[in-house]
Amino acid sequence: MKRFFLALPVLLLLGCSVANKTEGTKIDRNSVLNLKPGATTRQMVIEAFGPPSAINYENNEERFTYTFREKSVPVYMGGLVENETRGKESVTTLELVIKENVVYSYRFKSAEN
């Protein structure tokens, strides 16, 4: 029991915190709401969101995909130990169809697990 009380201040000092790991460019929801099919150009999309994560070409259409992942992982002992199993991940995706250098349609989705 004495050992526990001696170790308690050390454990509290080292404590627990959360580390955030990100991948991709964050997708701003307000910028997505500013997209206007038929009016927003390909160049305007790149200026607002940067280069896409992926580009595909199909039937005279250009498809841009932007993906942003953020994972929050609890860490212990001053960041030495990470608990990946208790982490939470959110994924935000923006998919755009571009025809003749103008946004034809888009789909925005955000999910957390």
Residue pairs with C-beta under 8 A, 6 or more apart in sequence:
14 76
14 77
14 78
15 76
15 78
16 74
16 75
16 76
17 74
17 75
17 79
18 72
18 73
18 74
18 75
19 72
19 73
19 74
19 75
19 79
19 82
20 70
20 71
20 72
20 73
21 70
21 71
21 73
22 68
22 69
22 70
22 71
23 67
23 68
23 69
23 70
24 53
24 66
24 67
24 68
24 69
25 49
25 50
25 66
25 68
26 68
26 92
27 49
27 66
27 68
27 92
27 93
27 94
27 108
28 48
29 108
31 48
31 49
32 94
32 106
32 108
34 40
34 48
35 45
35 96
35 103
35 106
36 103
37 103
37 104
37 105
37 106
38 102
38 103
38 104
39 102
39 103
40 102
40 103
41 101
41 102
41 103
42 62
42 98
42 101
42 102
42 103
43 101
45 64
45 96
45 98
45 103
46 52
49 66
49 94
52 64
52 65
52 66
53 65
53 66
53 67
54 64
54 65
54 67
55 62
55 63
55 64
55 65
56 62
56 63
56 65
57 63
60 99
61 97
61 98
61 99
61 104
62 97
62 98
62 99
63 95
63 96
63 97
63 98
64 94
64 95
64 96
64 98
65 93
65 94
65 95
65 96
66 93
66 94
66 95
67 91
67 92
67 93
68 91
68 92
68 93
69 89
69 90
69 91
69 92
70 89
70 90
71 87
71 88
71 89
71 90
72 87
72 88
72 89
73 82
73 83
73 84
73 86
73 87
74 82
74 83
74 86
74 87
75 81
75 82
75 83
76 82
76 83
88 112
88 113
89 112
89 113
90 110
90 111
90 112
90 113
91 110
91 111
91 112
92 108
92 109
92 110
93 107
93 108
93 109
93 110
94 106
94 107
94 108
95 106
95 107
95 108
96 103
96 105
96 106
97 103
97 104
97 105
97 106
98 104
